[in-house]
Amino acid sequence: MLDVEDSEIFEKPTRGLVAGPNLRYFRRRYFNKAEVAKHNTADDLWVTYLGSVYNLTSLAQEYKGSVLMKPILEAAGQDISHWFDPSTNDIQTHIDPLTGCLKYYTPRGRFVHIPPQLPRSDWANDFGQPWWRQSKYEVGLLSSKTRLIRIINTLTSQEHTLEVGELESMWEILHRYLPYNAHAASYTWKFNGVNLDMDKTLEQNGIVDEDHDFEQLNMDPELFTPALLLYFNDDLTEL
């Protein structure tokens, strides 16, 4: 998902900064439902379906003012997997009672790139692939499971709690944390005194997700959120 040369992706260590992805070009792979829900307008329109996240803002601009955008606008920021047949990755179909033909099933109304029920002279089908088959709109994957993690800056004693995907690497978590600390890559990240492998997930670093166990015991998992400790490496690298 990175459109840069390999030599640009990884940087050499500088004054304590461990080698890793160049965060100026870095793109996260995973998004959670709360993040997607924020993109809920015609000028910033995201949806999710079948496990992936799509940015349909350019589609909304292209068909601005068209009644065919209405069902999509109404679903902005939401999951629309129920529109699709997971076995074909295509829009669900049904037998049209009027014509007896197999048609796309659109109970919320016909939308962009769905053909009309009957032949029409104003129907233009020269758009190529319909939008749901175009990979250019995909921006990432939807996290199927998320968890909370606390990040404590031992230099400033500041603490932040982030919601992260269970499959996100530590680099992706660091990228989430950058708005709170632009120098996040200038710190050594530790858990229980052990340096974290930034290429691995929390689970792979031995930080087990125990939310289910706490819930089974009728205990609030948020009261036992694991804490990552950040130790400053005496440099001012800003990413």
BELCOR-V847673 format. One record per residue. RES is the residue in one letter. OMEGA is omega in degrees with one decimal (NA if undefined). NEAR is the number of other C-alpha atoms within 10 Angstrom. D_FIRST is the distance of its C-alpha to the first C-alpha in Angstrom with 2 decimals. Layout:
res | omega | near | d_first
RES | OMEGA | NEAR | D_FIRST
RES | OMEGA | NEAR | D_FIRST
This chain:
res | omega | near | d_first
M | 179.0 | 9 | 0.00
L | -177.3 | 10 | 3.78
D | 178.4 | 10 | 6.52
V | 179.7 | 10 | 9.28
E | -179.7 | 8 | 11.68
D | -178.0 | 9 | 12.06
S | 179.9 | 8 | 15.24
E | -173.6 | 12 | 13.76
I | -175.9 | 16 | 11.42
F | -179.4 | 13 | 14.53
E | 176.6 | 14 | 17.81
K | 178.9 | 11 | 21.30
P | 176.5 | 10 | 23.35
T | 175.9 | 12 | 25.55
R | 175.8 | 12 | 28.57
G | 179.3 | 16 | 27.47
L | -179.9 | 21 | 23.74
V | 179.1 | 16 | 22.11
A | -179.4 | 13 | 19.43
G | -178.4 | 15 | 15.90
P | 175.3 | 18 | 12.57
N | -171.5 | 15 | 13.36
L | 174.2 | 19 | 13.21
R | -180.0 | 10 | 13.71
Y | -171.5 | 12 | 10.08
F | 174.9 | 16 | 8.89
R | 178.0 | 16 | 7.01
R | 178.3 | 18 | 8.69
R | -170.4 | 18 | 7.97
Y | 175.0 | 20 | 11.57
F | 176.9 | 22 | 14.12
N | -175.1 | 17 | 17.83
K | -179.2 | 17 | 20.38
A | 178.8 | 11 | 22.01
E | -179.8 | 12 | 18.99
V | -176.8 | 21 | 18.47
A | 179.8 | 18 | 22.25
K | -177.5 | 14 | 22.30
H | -168.7 | 19 | 20.60
N | 178.0 | 18 | 23.72
T | 179.5 | 16 | 25.05
A | -179.8 | 20 | 24.98
D | -179.7 | 13 | 23.46
D | -167.1 | 16 | 20.67
L | 175.3 | 25 | 20.16
W | 171.0 | 28 | 17.79
V | 173.6 | 25 | 18.64
T | 171.4 | 24 | 17.63
Y | 178.1 | 19 | 18.65
L | 172.8 | 16 | 18.58
G | -179.7 | 12 | 16.35
S | -178.8 | 18 | 13.43
V | -176.1 | 26 | 13.27
Y | 175.8 | 22 | 13.66
N | -176.7 | 21 | 14.53
L | -178.3 | 25 | 17.58
T | -178.9 | 20 | 18.99
S | 176.3 | 14 | 18.95
L | 179.1 | 16 | 20.62
A | 178.5 | 22 | 23.18
Q | -179.6 | 15 | 23.94
E | -177.6 | 11 | 24.39
Y | -178.6 | 12 | 26.85
K | 179.4 | 14 | 28.33
G | -179.0 | 10 | 31.86
S | 177.7 | 12 | 31.58
V | 179.5 | 12 | 33.08
L | 177.1 | 17 | 30.37
M | -172.9 | 21 | 27.89
K | 179.8 | 18 | 30.25
P | -179.6 | 16 | 29.05
I | 177.8 | 23 | 25.40
L | 179.7 | 20 | 26.53
E | -178.7 | 13 | 28.66
A | -177.3 | 18 | 25.74
A | 179.6 | 24 | 23.51
G | -174.7 | 25 | 21.92
Q | 176.0 | 22 | 22.99
D | -179.0 | 20 | 22.09
I | -179.1 | 14 | 23.21
S | -179.1 | 16 | 22.75
H | 174.7 | 11 | 26.51
W | -168.1 | 19 | 26.11
F | 170.9 | 18 | 24.51
D | -175.6 | 13 | 25.89
P | -180.0 | 13 | 23.58
S | -179.0 | 7 | 25.14
T | -173.7 | 8 | 24.01
N | 179.3 | 14 | 21.10
D | 177.2 | 14 | 23.39
I | 179.3 | 17 | 25.66
Q | -178.0 | 16 | 28.73
T | 175.7 | 14 | 31.83
H | 176.8 | 12 | 35.59
I | -179.7 | 12 | 38.85
D | -178.4 | 13 | 40.00
P | -179.3 | 9 | 43.64
L | -175.4 | 8 | 44.61
T | -176.3 | 10 | 43.55
G | -178.7 | 9 | 43.10
C | 175.6 | 11 | 39.76
L | -176.9 | 11 | 36.38
K | 172.3 | 18 | 34.44
Y | -179.2 | 20 | 31.36
Y | -176.7 | 17 | 32.34
T | -176.8 | 15 | 31.73
P | 178.9 | 8 | 34.25
R | 179.9 | 12 | 32.87
G | 178.7 | 13 | 33.49
R | 179.9 | 19 | 31.96
F | -174.3 | 17 | 28.71
V | 177.0 | 18 | 26.62
H | 172.3 | 18 | 26.43
I | -178.3 | 18 | 28.94
P | 178.4 | 15 | 32.03
P | -176.8 | 13 | 35.41
Q | 179.6 | 13 | 37.85
L | 179.1 | 7 | 40.29
P | 178.9 | 8 | 40.03
R | -178.1 | 9 | 39.87
S | -177.5 | 5 | 40.26
D | 179.1 | 7 | 37.73
W | -179.5 | 11 | 34.83
A | -178.7 | 9 | 32.30
N | -177.8 | 11 | 29.95
D | -177.9 | 8 | 28.46
F | -178.7 | 8 | 25.05
G | 178.5 | 9 | 23.49
Q | 174.5 | 10 | 21.21
P | -172.4 | 13 | 21.83
W | -177.2 | 15 | 19.24
W | 176.1 | 18 | 18.58
R | -177.5 | 12 | 17.52
Q | -176.3 | 11 | 15.09
S | -177.0 | 9 | 11.37
K | -179.3 | 11 | 11.00
Y | -176.0 | 17 | 12.34
E | -179.7 | 17 | 10.00
V | -179.9 | 19 | 8.54
G | -178.7 | 18 | 8.53
L | 177.3 | 18 | 11.31
L | 178.9 | 23 | 14.91
S | -180.0 | 19 | 16.56
S | 179.3 | 13 | 19.56
K | 177.2 | 10 | 21.46
T | 178.3 | 18 | 21.57
R | 178.4 | 17 | 23.99
L | 176.8 | 19 | 25.51
I | 176.2 | 21 | 25.48
R | 176.8 | 16 | 27.70
I | -175.8 | 22 | 26.77
I | 176.2 | 18 | 29.89
N | -175.9 | 19 | 30.16
T | 178.9 | 14 | 33.26
L | -175.3 | 11 | 33.93
T | -177.1 | 10 | 34.32
S | 177.0 | 10 | 34.87
Q | -178.6 | 11 | 32.37
E | 177.6 | 15 | 30.80
H | 176.7 | 12 | 27.94
T | -178.4 | 15 | 26.95
L | 170.2 | 15 | 23.36
E | -175.2 | 16 | 22.19
V | 177.1 | 22 | 19.26
G | -176.8 | 22 | 17.69
E | -178.6 | 18 | 19.29
L | 179.2 | 18 | 16.14
E | 175.5 | 20 | 14.57
S | 178.1 | 23 | 14.88
M | 176.4 | 19 | 17.30
W | 179.1 | 20 | 14.77
E | 176.0 | 23 | 13.28
I | 176.1 | 20 | 16.95
L | 179.3 | 18 | 17.76
H | 176.7 | 19 | 15.23
R | -174.5 | 15 | 17.09
Y | -176.2 | 18 | 20.30
L | 178.5 | 15 | 19.81
P | 179.5 | 10 | 21.66
Y | -177.9 | 11 | 24.64
N | -177.4 | 16 | 24.55
A | -179.8 | 15 | 22.82
H | -173.7 | 17 | 24.01
A | -178.9 | 23 | 22.52
A | 177.1 | 27 | 21.12
S | -179.9 | 23 | 24.73
Y | 169.0 | 22 | 25.95
T | -177.4 | 18 | 26.42
W | -176.2 | 23 | 25.30
K | 171.2 | 17 | 27.91
F | -176.5 | 16 | 29.14
N | 175.7 | 12 | 32.81
G | -177.2 | 9 | 33.17
V | 177.2 | 12 | 30.49
N | -179.7 | 14 | 27.51
L | 173.1 | 21 | 24.20
D | -171.8 | 15 | 21.60
M | 178.0 | 19 | 18.52
D | -176.7 | 15 | 16.25
K | 178.0 | 16 | 18.04
T | 175.6 | 20 | 18.52
L | -178.6 | 24 | 21.76
E | -180.0 | 13 | 23.40
Q | 176.3 | 13 | 22.63
N | 177.1 | 18 | 24.21
G | 178.9 | 13 | 27.29
I | -171.8 | 16 | 26.90
V | 175.6 | 11 | 27.91
D | -176.4 | 18 | 27.45
E | -178.3 | 13 | 31.12
D | -177.4 | 16 | 30.97
H | -179.5 | 11 | 32.41
D | 179.3 | 11 | 35.22
F | 179.3 | 15 | 36.21
E | 177.4 | 11 | 36.25
Q | -179.5 | 9 | 38.48
L | -177.7 | 9 | 40.85
N | 177.6 | 9 | 40.80
M | -178.7 | 13 | 39.32
D | -178.0 | 12 | 36.84
P | -177.4 | 18 | 33.58
E | 177.9 | 13 | 32.79
L | -177.8 | 8 | 35.87
F | -179.6 | 14 | 34.38
T | -179.8 | 16 | 30.84
P | -178.4 | 20 | 29.79
A | 172.5 | 18 | 29.64
L | -179.5 | 21 | 27.45
L | -179.5 | 24 | 29.44
L | -179.4 | 22 | 28.10
Y | -175.1 | 17 | 30.31
F | -176.5 | 20 | 30.19
N | 176.9 | 15 | 29.86
D | 169.5 | 11 | 32.04
D | -176.0 | 14 | 29.54
L | 178.5 | 17 | 28.12
T | -179.8 | 16 | 24.52
E | -177.3 | 13 | 22.77
L | NA | 15 | 19.01
